[in-house]
Amino acid sequence: MKILVTGSTGFIGNAVIAELLSQNIAVVATSREETKAKKYNWYEKVEYIESDLLALHPKNFYEEFRKPTHVIHLAWEGLPNYKDWFHFERNLPHSYHFLKNLVENGLQNLTVTGTCFEYGMVNGCLHEAMPTNPQNPYGLAKDSLRKYLFFLQQKMSFRLQWVRLFYMYGQGQSEKSILSQLDKALQRGDKVFNMSGGEQLRDYLPVSEVAKRIVQLAIHPTTNGIYNCCSGQPISIRKLVENHLASRQQQIELNLGYYPYPDFEPMAFWGDTTKYNESIHSHTR
């Protein structure tokens, strides 16, 4: 088994490679900047190939990336700017043509990360069979890529796992994430932390667990289709912040309601994990 990981130097890519190496799986890693990749402790343990997937050239990517048995496609520029048209004007067509090229030239097993934003402005528990209705460019681009790939499956035989990511936290997360901003406020010795009202309900997993689940689905012999990657347990943003402070044994006054609630996501939603649990546990029993 040899797995190509795109977006290898990203938040999730770093964790996915760590998980693959812990299972002694051969890894081919790619990203736009090898200088950045060299800073990771996995660099010497993988076969690294620098490549800018947004600057596609007419070539056989399956051959170029050493004929991997599996691909985990994480590369996606421009996050967390969910409202940028860049997502469907550049990321969408380039990702599709890259993945189609791999499949046309021999790839049999493909895992791609999607997003909970594909569901749209829907509150409550979200399950994979629900219709999609994305309301921002990022969600629209991901949802469209999924549909393109499902159509491609009708023409060509390959296995596809579409892994819908919810929220995650951990080492290397975006500086714009709420926990990163909270940590910075603590480091500065701020007395007050400005945030929204904090009543939004979200679904969070540590990035290490997200990586574990992505890898489980990728290497599973029978998985195919859409899978939520989430805890299945809603938690308020306020509780998330309070738990983080407690885990660090730190205190800071929370200035609730300073920021308005985001207009690009529902107020309260979380994922259903039934399909993931049944698929993975049925194989391990």
VOGU-78357 format. One record per residue (C-alpha): x, y, z; residue in three letters. Coordinates in steps of 0.05 Angstrom, whole numbers, always signed. Layout:
<torfis>
(torfi (X; Y; Z); Ala) ...
</torfis>
This chain:
<torfis>
(torfi (+0; +0; +0); Met) (torfi (+25; +69; -19); Lys) (torfi (-16; +131; -5); Ile) (torfi (-9; +200; -37); Leu) (torfi (-29; +257; +9); Val) (torfi (-42; +324; -24); Thr) (torfi (-40; +387; +19); Gly) (torfi (+11; +352; +62); Ser) (torfi (+35; +414; +99); Thr) (torfi (-35; +436; +119); Gly) (torfi (-67; +429; +187); Phe) (torfi (-101; +363; +170); Ile) (torfi (-47; +339; +122); Gly) (torfi (+6; +340; +176); Asn) (torfi (-39; +298; +222); Ala) (torfi (-58; +250; +167); Val) (torfi (+14; +236; +149); Ile) (torfi (+30; +224; +223); Ala) (torfi (-27; +174; +227); Glu) (torfi (-4; +138; +163); Leu) (torfi (+67; +133; +187); Leu) (torfi (+44; +106; +255); Ser) (torfi (+13; +48; +215); Gln) (torfi (+77; +38; +174); Asn) (torfi (+42; +57; +109); Ile) (torfi (+86; +84; +53); Ala) (torfi (+71; +157; +40); Val) (torfi (+81; +202; -20); Val) (torfi (+69; +274; +2); Ala) (torfi (+59; +335; -41); Thr) (torfi (+48; +409; -31); Ser) (torfi (+68; +474; -64); Arg) (torfi (+130; +490; -23); Glu) (torfi (+183; +440; -7); Glu) (torfi (+218; +490; +39); Thr) (torfi (+157; +489; +84); Lys) (torfi (+152; +413; +81); Ala) (torfi (+224; +406; +105); Lys) (torfi (+204; +437; +171); Lys) (torfi (+159; +377; +188); Tyr) (torfi (+188; +317; +225); Asn) (torfi (+157; +270; +174); Trp) (torfi (+196; +300; +115); Tyr) (torfi (+252; +249; +117); Glu) (torfi (+203; +191; +126); Lys) (torfi (+162; +202; +63); Val) (torfi (+175; +211; -11); Glu) (torfi (+161; +284; -22); Tyr) (torfi (+144; +314; -90); Ile) (torfi (+134; +389; -97); Glu) (torfi (+75; +407; -141); Ser) (torfi (+26; +465; -149); Asp) (torfi (-41; +433; -165); Leu) (torfi (-69; +501; -186); Leu) (torfi (-17; +505; -242); Ala) (torfi (-37; +442; -279); Leu) (torfi (+3; +417; -338); His) (torfi (-16; +362; -387); Pro) (torfi (+18; +304; -353); Lys) (torfi (+4; +236; -323); Asn) (torfi (-4; +251; -249); Phe) (torfi (-12; +178; -231); Tyr) (torfi (+58; +165; -259); Glu) (torfi (+87; +229; -230); Glu) (torfi (+64; +211; -160); Phe) (torfi (+93; +140; -164); Arg) (torfi (+29; +102; -179); Lys) (torfi (-3; +105; -110); Pro) (torfi (-53; +52; -89); Thr) (torfi (-94; +106; -53); His) (torfi (-99; +181; -55); Val) (torfi (-123; +225; +3); Ile) (torfi (-138; +293; -28); His) (torfi (-135; +349; +23); Leu) (torfi (-106; +406; -18); Ala) (torfi (-152; +466; -20); Trp) (torfi (-129; +538; -22); Glu) (torfi (-160; +600; +8); Gly) (torfi (-187; +577; +75); Leu) (torfi (-218; +600; +120); Pro) (torfi (-245; +653; +71); Asn) (torfi (-309; +614; +59); Tyr) (torfi (-342; +669; +18); Lys) (torfi (-286; +677; -34); Asp) (torfi (-305; +661; -106); Trp) (torfi (-235; +632; -114); Phe) (torfi (-264; +566; -88); His) (torfi (-308; +551; -148); Phe) (torfi (-270; +593; -199); Glu) (torfi (-202; +559; -189); Arg) (torfi (-202; +506; -134); Asn) (torfi (-262; +468; -163); Leu) (torfi (-239; +459; -235); Pro) (torfi (-167; +446; -217); His) (torfi (-184; +395; -164); Ser) (torfi (-231; +359; -211); Tyr) (torfi (-182; +356; -270); His) (torfi (-126; +333; -224); Phe) (torfi (-168; +277; -193); Leu) (torfi (-198; +257; -261); Lys) (torfi (-127; +252; -289); Asn) (torfi (-107; +205; -232); Leu) (torfi (-167; +160; -242); Val) (torfi (-160; +158; -318); Glu) (torfi (-88; +136; -311); Asn) (torfi (-100; +80; -261); Gly) (torfi (-119; +104; -191); Leu) (torfi (-169; +56; -157); Gln) (torfi (-179; +86; -88); Asn) (torfi (-195; +160; -76); Leu) (torfi (-212; +196; -11); Thr) (torfi (-231; +270; -14); Val) (torfi (-250; +316; +43); Thr) (torfi (-315; +354; +38); Gly) (torfi (-348; +401; +87); Thr) (torfi (-409; +405; +132); Cys) (torfi (-425; +470; +95); Phe) (torfi (-450; +427; +38); Glu) (torfi (-514; +417; +79); Tyr) (torfi (-529; +492; +78); Gly) (torfi (-568; +531; +130); Met) (torfi (-598; +471; +165); Val) (torfi (-603; +466; +241); Asn) (torfi (-602; +401; +280); Gly) (torfi (-569; +334; +268); Cys) (torfi (-542; +326; +197); Leu) (torfi (-538; +258; +164); His) (torfi (-508; +238; +98); Glu) (torfi (-573; +222; +62); Ala) (torfi (-598; +294; +71); Met) (torfi (-601; +337; +8); Pro) (torfi (-547; +389; +0); Thr) (torfi (-560; +463; -7); Asn) (torfi (-494; +501; +3); Pro) (torfi (-499; +575; +18); Gln) (torfi (-427; +599; +11); Asn) (torfi (-376; +592; -46); Pro) (torfi (-333; +542; -7); Tyr) (torfi (-392; +496; +7); Gly) (torfi (-416; +503; -65); Leu) (torfi (-348; +485; -94); Ala) (torfi (-340; +424; -49); Lys) (torfi (-410; +400; -63); Asp) (torfi (-400; +409; -138); Ser) (torfi (-334; +371; -136); Leu) (torfi (-369; +313; -101); Arg) (torfi (-424; +311; -154); Lys) (torfi (-372; +314; -210); Tyr) (torfi (-335; +255; -179); Leu) (torfi (-399; +214; -170); Phe) (torfi (-414; +224; -244); Phe) (torfi (-343; +203; -260); Leu) (torfi (-355; +139; -222); Gln) (torfi (-411; +122; -271); Gln) (torfi (-360; +124; -327); Lys) (torfi (-298; +96; -293); Met) (torfi (-290; +44; -238); Ser) (torfi (-258; +71; -175); Phe) (torfi (-275; +73; -101); Arg) (torfi (-291; +142; -72); Leu) (torfi (-298; +162; +1); Gln) (torfi (-325; +233; +9); Trp) (torfi (-308; +253; +80); Val) (torfi (-349; +313; +105); Arg) (torfi (-309; +350; +157); Leu) (torfi (-342; +389; +213); Phe) (torfi (-299; +428; +263); Tyr) (torfi (-232; +409; +292); Met) (torfi (-177; +435; +337); Tyr) (torfi (-105; +419; +354); Gly) (torfi (-33; +435; +340); Gln) (torfi (-24; +475; +277); Gly) (torfi (-95; +501; +272); Gln) (torfi (-110; +566; +237); Ser) (torfi (-90; +629; +274); Glu) (torfi (-160; +654; +260); Lys) (torfi (-194; +598; +297); Ser) (torfi (-225; +616; +363); Ile) (torfi (-180; +573; +406); Leu) (torfi (-118; +601; +372); Ser) (torfi (-142; +671; +386); Gln) (torfi (-158; +652; +458); Leu) (torfi (-87; +624; +468); Asp) (torfi (-57; +688; +440); Lys) (torfi (-99; +730; +487); Ala) (torfi (-75; +688; +545); Leu) (torfi (-2; +695; +523); Gln) (torfi (-9; +770; +519); Arg) (torfi (-39; +771; +589); Gly) (torfi (-105; +802; +565); Asp) (torfi (-157; +812; +619); Lys) (torfi (-216; +805; +571); Val) (torfi (-230; +759; +511); Phe) (torfi (-279; +786; +460); Asn) (torfi (-324; +734; +427); Met) (torfi (-395; +723; +401); Ser) (torfi (-452; +705; +447); Gly) (torfi (-424; +634; +446); Gly) (torfi (-491; +599; +443); Glu) (torfi (-478; +568; +374); Gln) (torfi (-478; +492; +376); Leu) (torfi (-422; +459; +336); Arg) (torfi (-389; +391; +328); Asp) (torfi (-315; +387; +345); Tyr) (torfi (-261; +333; +341); Leu) (torfi (-186; +336; +356); Pro) (torfi (-149; +339; +290); Val) (torfi (-112; +274; +309); Ser) (torfi (-179; +238; +312); Glu) (torfi (-201; +270; +246); Val) (torfi (-138; +243; +214); Ala) (torfi (-149; +174; +244); Lys) (torfi (-219; +171; +214); Arg) (torfi (-198; +196; +146); Ile) (torfi (-144; +142; +143); Val) (torfi (-193; +88; +168); Gln) (torfi (-241; +105; +113); Leu) (torfi (-187; +110; +60); Ala) (torfi (-156; +41; +73); Ile) (torfi (-222; +5; +90); His) (torfi (-235; -49; +37); Pro) (torfi (-309; -35; +26); Thr) (torfi (-325; +38; +44); Thr) (torfi (-355; +80; -12); Asn) (torfi (-395; +145; -13); Gly) (torfi (-407; +201; +37); Ile) (torfi (-385; +199; +110); Tyr) (torfi (-392; +251; +164); Asn) (torfi (-327; +261; +202); Cys) (torfi (-350; +288; +269); Cys) (torfi (-363; +271; +342); Ser) (torfi (-439; +268; +338); Gly) (torfi (-441; +310; +402); Gln) (torfi (-461; +383; +399); Pro) (torfi (-424; +433; +443); Ile) (torfi (-434; +508; +449); Ser) (torfi (-376; +553; +430); Ile) (torfi (-379; +583; +500); Arg) (torfi (-371; +513; +531); Lys) (torfi (-314; +497; +483); Leu) (torfi (-277; +560; +506); Val) (torfi (-291; +547; +579); Glu) (torfi (-266; +475; +572); Asn) (torfi (-203; +499; +539); His) (torfi (-190; +549; +595); Leu) (torfi (-202; +494; +647); Ala) (torfi (-154; +446; +611); Ser) (torfi (-100; +500; +613); Arg) (torfi (-118; +521; +684); Gln) (torfi (-125; +593; +659); Gln) (torfi (-177; +647; +670); Gln) (torfi (-199; +706; +628); Ile) (torfi (-263; +747; +627); Glu) (torfi (-306; +728; +568); Leu) (torfi (-337; +789; +534); Asn) (torfi (-397; +752; +505); Leu) (torfi (-436; +785; +449); Gly) (torfi (-378; +829; +425); Tyr) (torfi (-380; +798; +355); Tyr) (torfi (-444; +782; +316); Pro) (torfi (-460; +710; +299); Tyr) (torfi (-433; +688; +230); Pro) (torfi (-483; +695; +174); Asp) (torfi (-455; +637; +132); Phe) (torfi (-472; +579; +179); Glu) (torfi (-533; +556; +219); Pro) (torfi (-540; +570; +293); Met) (torfi (-541; +499; +317); Ala) (torfi (-518; +437; +280); Phe) (torfi (-478; +374; +289); Trp) (torfi (-465; +309; +251); Gly) (torfi (-494; +239; +253); Asp) (torfi (-439; +187; +260); Thr) (torfi (-482; +125; +249); Thr) (torfi (-457; +109; +179); Lys) (torfi (-384; +117; +198); Tyr) (torfi (-391; +75; +261); Asn) (torfi (-428; +19; +225); Glu) (torfi (-378; +17; +167); Ser) (torfi (-316; +16; +210); Ile) (torfi (-341; -28; +267); His) (torfi (-372; -79; +221); Ser) (torfi (-304; -92; +191); His) (torfi (-267; -95; +258); Thr) (torfi (-316; -143; +292); Arg) 
</torfis>
